[in-house]
């Protein structure tokens, strides 16, 4: 399991995409803002979600 986590980190935390991820988070639509307000507080069946 530990090796799997390292691979996921390598895939999703690539430094060349940092600015793109920041831009997408800052420019969310109203629908995305609403969705993430629910997801980040575990309000969807108690599941935990993380943004990119």
SVG drawing of the C-alpha trace seen along z (x, -y; Angstrom):
<svg xmlns="http://www.w3.org/2000/svg" viewBox="-25 -33 33 35">
<polyline fill="none" stroke="black" stroke-width="0.4" points="0.0,0.0 2.8,-2.4 4.3,-2.0 0.9,-2.8 0.7,-6.0 4.1,-7.2 3.1,-6.5 -0.1,-8.5 1.9,-11.4 4.3,-11.3 1.4,-11.3 -0.8,-14.0 1.8,-16.4 3.9,-17.1 5.6,-20.5 5.0,-21.5 1.2,-21.5 1.3,-23.6 0.3,-26.9 -2.4,-25.2 -4.0,-23.7 -3.8,-27.0 -5.5,-28.8 -8.3,-26.2 -8.9,-26.5 -9.1,-30.3 -11.4,-30.3 -14.1,-27.8 -17.6,-28.1 -20.5,-28.6 -21.4,-25.0 -17.9,-23.9 -17.8,-26.2 -21.1,-24.7 -19.9,-21.1 -16.6,-21.6 -18.3,-23.3 -20.2,-20.0 -17.4,-17.6 -14.7,-19.2 -16.9,-18.9 -17.6,-15.2 -21.3,-16.1 -21.6,-13.5 -22.2,-10.2 -19.3,-11.0 -16.7,-10.5 -13.5,-12.6 -12.5,-14.3 -9.4,-16.3 -9.0,-18.9 -6.3,-18.6"/>
</svg>
